Amino acid sequence: MSRVVSFEGLWCVFEHRSGQLVNALHDVNFEVQPGEFVCVVGRSGHGKTTLLRVLAGLQPPTAGQTRLGEQVVEGPGADRAMVFQQDTVFPWLHVRENVEFGLRALKVDDEERKRTTAHWLEAVGLTDFADSWPRELSGGMRKRVALASAMAVGSDVILMDEPFGSLDYFTRRNLHDVLLDLWEETQKTIFFVTHDIEEALILADRVILLAEGKLVDDIRVDLPRPRDEDVRASTGAVDITKTILAHLGITEEEATQV
Amino acid sequence: MSLTRLLRILFWVGWVAWFFVSALLVLAVSTVSPLGDWRFEEGELHLTWLFIFLWAVLFWAYTFILRFRASIATVRKIGKAIRGLPQRIGRAAKANPLFFITWAVLLVGWQITSYIAPKGTLEHPLVPGFDYIIYNALYRLSGNWDLFGGFSLGGLTVLFGELAPFPAIEGAESRTWTAVFLALGFHSFMTLSRLVAGLGVGLIAGLVTGLALPYWSALRQISWAPFNFLRMIPLLAAIPWMQFALGVDLRATTLFIGFGVWVMLVVATMNAVANVPDRYIESARTLGASRLRTYLKVIVPGAMPELRTALLLAGGLGWSLTIAAEFLGFPTGLGFMAAAAVQETNTARLVIVAIVVAFYSLLTFYLLNQLFNRMVSWMPQRTSGTTDISKVAGAAGAAGRAGDQLHE
């Protein structure tokens, strides 16, 4: 029951405290096919998170609409589970209960719930920590719990808002592998917001570039998987990086200086 | 169904039934009974005690039959703790010598001050030394036992006299240490019963209201004006009014203490609810949780950590209000003892009351903390007041830092 996700003439205007109006999203139009891995890339404050929150139903757009297939998004729901940038694992529930949370909300019967929970705990490698408190886990492990919780509710679209931003390099690379395995297994559509071009190159089928709330480019990433160091050093990958940097208004010299 | 389970259910059913019937009986024997002219005759008052007795039998049967091993283990544990006390104190003194030094300085300082301070114009010294407190004021407390004869909480007057398993002590000549402890015990019991009733009502009402108001905005809009009006009433000014309305009995104190605790707890609970991080709520919503489920399963548990402070403050407030209520017009309780001491300008007895109340307050504080730790077993367990900043930064901070990094 995978569905096409479409953004149609999406505007999102915020009013600053000073009374000044800011276009977080500026007439965004695009469509995403089922099973695609889309990275939304842009500078900080240029509408990436807003785009994701509108799709999640947490932020009503000022104009335009978002659709899943024929259904217009009107509020949050389990068909668009989200993994947040911050730590959203509930500290008052054991790891297992965290993964079960969405399933209980959906009133899945006991047996099915237990099976699904066990499956996703194993998929993210946390079976041995099912009865731990979240505070006993590392930041990376808590992200795995959040990922398992989102996967468990069985949505066909997963939204990820810089989920690995606060983690160290090695943990992040490890979680990329976990995420890609899950994606290949489930064929879910994934929206992944990041400001890290390398991360986008590792993960994405397609990169949506946002600048000042406008969709400035829609880039196909036709690199072979797995995207190891050699692939990312290939001419194709370097060209994509250059395109992205150019769109973001960063010259190559600036980039190497950073 | 196993016998154990049956007995356990029977115990709880009996306990709840006992609670309600006793409450009804207390109401029935009150001087100003809401049940009108229907009151118990003196003989029938024993029914109350029969109920209390039955409950006690049930309770001990439950404890000793069903939880025999656990009871023995508890007794052993307590014995071990008492035997190990000197060692523990020694270790604590080594770990935190300043704590003991402070106490020693305060106590010795008080005693020295009592020798050099001017006696003042009162009958008793302004700064009574410990020798004076113990041999003069504490011993004379046995005089408060006499009040038993004149004491009245509805019909309970007669009962205490009838059931007291010791001869009544009359006159100043018959002072004994037994009477001292009876007097302290009796007045403590009266104060504690008022505190428990008032605090119980206040805590439950406060938590329920504080959690209900944020959920229903209509309820909030309706109640906001009257609530804030009630909040502004000076509590001490309300004491005489409560006495006029309800008389000097348990219902008046319960209402008064309950009201004070309720007001504070509603504000604190609503604050705690408002401070639950948005990210938990949004996460729950995207996982498909309804509004009600999000409230009950995310916001309520998420608000618990902040409620610790509120609960402890409520305990302290409960004590202040109980003592204040007794001070202003009850013929029994620790507050009454203080009031009587003030009238006799008996400074030493005031010190005794202060020490006793401080002891009970600490005990309440400890029990509320234990209750709280049970409620939030998911949090790193911590006793308020023992937080070491350097340790917190390492343990709790690490979890917080990972999550709380600023997003764009």
Interface residues (C-beta under 8 A of the other chain):
Chain A: S44 G45 K48 T49 A56 G57 L58 G75 P76 G77 A78 R80 A81 M82 F84 Q85 Q86 D87 T88 F90 P91 W92 L93 F101 G102 A105 L106 W133 P134 R135 G139 R142 A146 S149 A150 V153 L159 D161 E162 G165 S166
Chain B: P277 R279 Y280 E282 S283 A284 R285 T286 L287 G288 A289 S290 R293 K297 V298 P301 G302 M304 V376 W378 M379 P380 A399 A402 G403 D404 Q405 H407 E408
